[in-house]
């Protein structure tokens, strides 16, 4: 399952309470057994200091093992700058060869450079604006960047911004968790999961977290309500 970037964790907002889980069970009783099996909601998110840095991090980590990706991203930071010094202007000032030496593939180099240019021109909004924008607007803006799809933005919305109503229907773990929850023989289609998930609004991020946990449960640990 996707993991939040390693950083000093910050607890999700106060809206994520036992009362929310009770409301979800009223809306969808099948969730009750899963909540009891998994236990309390212990989700944590990493703070978002820079949309540029967070999205660059996501690009580097795509399709790589966490340790290998961390090494490459660390090398990129050594060349660009760390913390507040990690800016799009500094990245764009570096020769391609310097960034390739850090371990970036040709496609990831093009993606991270496109991210830098779109941050400079305002396509990628500054942090203050990001915090005010709706989920849909952020997805529309950020997916204009090469290599940034809806799933990547959804992970930022959940793991960095702590948005409460995100359901990443294309995520393997979320679909697998739904399959476990309902005792299905195969994963649901994204459209099917999206339609079913309407009953979980406005707390679909909470359910997503529990579905990720369900996907990780050992076989035989969880009995779907219909089968119990």
Secondary structure, 3 states (H helix, E strand, C coil): CCCCCCCCEEECCCCCCHHHHHHHHHHCCCHHHHHHHHCCCCCEEECCCCHHHHHHHHHHHCCCCHHHHHHHHHHHHHHHCCHHHCCHHHHHCCCHHHHHHCCCCHHHHHHHHHHHHHHHCCCCCCHHHHHHCCHHHHHHHHCCCCCCCHHHHHHHHHHCCCCCCCCCCCCHHHHHHHHHHHCCCCCCCHHHHHHHHHHHCCCHHHHHHHHHHHHHCCCCCCCCHHHC
